[in-house]
């Protein structure tokens, strides 16, 4: 997208939080329709995939998107946990000693 700058991370994060808050507060279990523009060849292949799995294109895409969101959430939780462990540190029980023996 030439000419467009990416939104600063804080703006993106704030927008995401606002959207998630709104969705969970006002419509926690309501499904919404959306429109996608797909290349005709891609749509044909997606229809074949859905038929092979015995499902609809909508159900196939919904399942894949839910999987993507679950993976992202798991990654974010793991990242947060790892960063917390790094900040806190870990006692490995090591005490410094001289390689050459006692200094006194």
C-alpha positions in Angstrom: 0.0 0.0 0.0 2.1 2.8 -1.3 1.8 6.1 0.4 0.2 4.8 3.6 2.2 4.5 6.7 1.5 1.8 9.3 -0.3 2.9 12.4 1.9 3.2 15.5 1.7 0.1 17.6 0.0 1.9 20.5 -2.8 3.1 18.1 -3.2 -0.4 16.7 -3.3 -1.9 20.2 -5.8 0.6 21.4 -8.0 0.0 18.4 -7.8 -3.8 18.9 -8.7 -3.5 22.6 -11.6 -1.2 21.9 -12.9 -3.6 19.2 -12.6 -6.6 21.5 -14.2 -4.8 24.4 -17.1 -3.7 22.3 -17.6 -7.1 20.8 -17.6 -8.9 24.1 -19.8 -6.4 25.9 -22.5 -5.9 23.4 -22.7 -9.1 21.4 -20.8 -12.0 23.0 -22.4 -14.9 21.1 -23.9 -13.2 18.1 -22.6 -14.2 14.7 -22.1 -11.5 12.0 -21.9 -11.7 8.3 -18.9 -10.4 6.4 -18.1 -10.1 2.7 -14.8 -11.2 1.2 -13.5 -10.5 -2.3 -11.6 -13.5 -3.5 -10.1 -14.3 -6.9 -12.4 -16.7 -8.8 -9.7 -19.4 -9.0 -9.1 -19.2 -5.3 -12.8 -19.4 -4.5 -13.1 -22.4 -6.8 -10.3 -24.2 -4.9 -11.8 -23.2 -1.5 -15.2 -24.7 -2.5 -13.4 -27.9 -3.5 -11.6 -28.0 -0.1 -14.9 -27.4 1.7 -16.6 -30.1 -0.2 -13.8 -32.6 0.5 -14.1 -31.8 4.2 -17.9 -32.1 4.0 -18.6 -28.5 5.1 -19.4 -25.1 3.7 -17.0 -22.4 2.7 -18.3 -20.3 5.6 -17.7 -23.1 8.1 -14.3 -23.9 6.7 -13.2 -20.2 6.9 -14.7 -19.8 10.3 -12.9 -22.8 11.7 -9.6 -21.7 10.2 -10.0 -18.2 11.6 -10.9 -19.5 15.0 -7.8 -21.6 14.9 -5.6 -18.6 13.9 -7.0 -16.6 16.8 -6.4 -19.4 19.3 -2.8 -19.8 18.1 -2.2 -16.0 18.3 -3.7 -15.9 21.9 -1.5 -18.9 22.9 1.5 -17.2 21.5 0.8 -13.9 23.2 0.3 -15.7 26.6 3.6 -17.7 26.1 5.4 -14.5 25.2 4.1 -12.6 28.2 5.0 -15.5 30.5 8.5 -15.8 29.0 9.2 -12.0 29.3 8.0 -12.1 32.9 10.4 -14.9 33.7 13.2 -13.0 32.0 12.5 -9.9 34.0 12.2 -11.8 37.3 15.2 -14.0 36.7 15.9 -17.4 38.1 18.1 -18.5 41.0 20.3 -21.2 39.6 22.1 -21.7 42.9 25.4 -20.6 41.5 28.0 -18.9 43.6 31.1 -17.3 42.1 34.4 -18.9 43.0 37.9 -18.3 41.8 39.2 -20.6 39.2 42.6 -20.6 40.9 41.4 -21.4 44.4 40.8 -19.2 47.4 42.2 -15.7 47.2 43.3 -15.5 50.8 
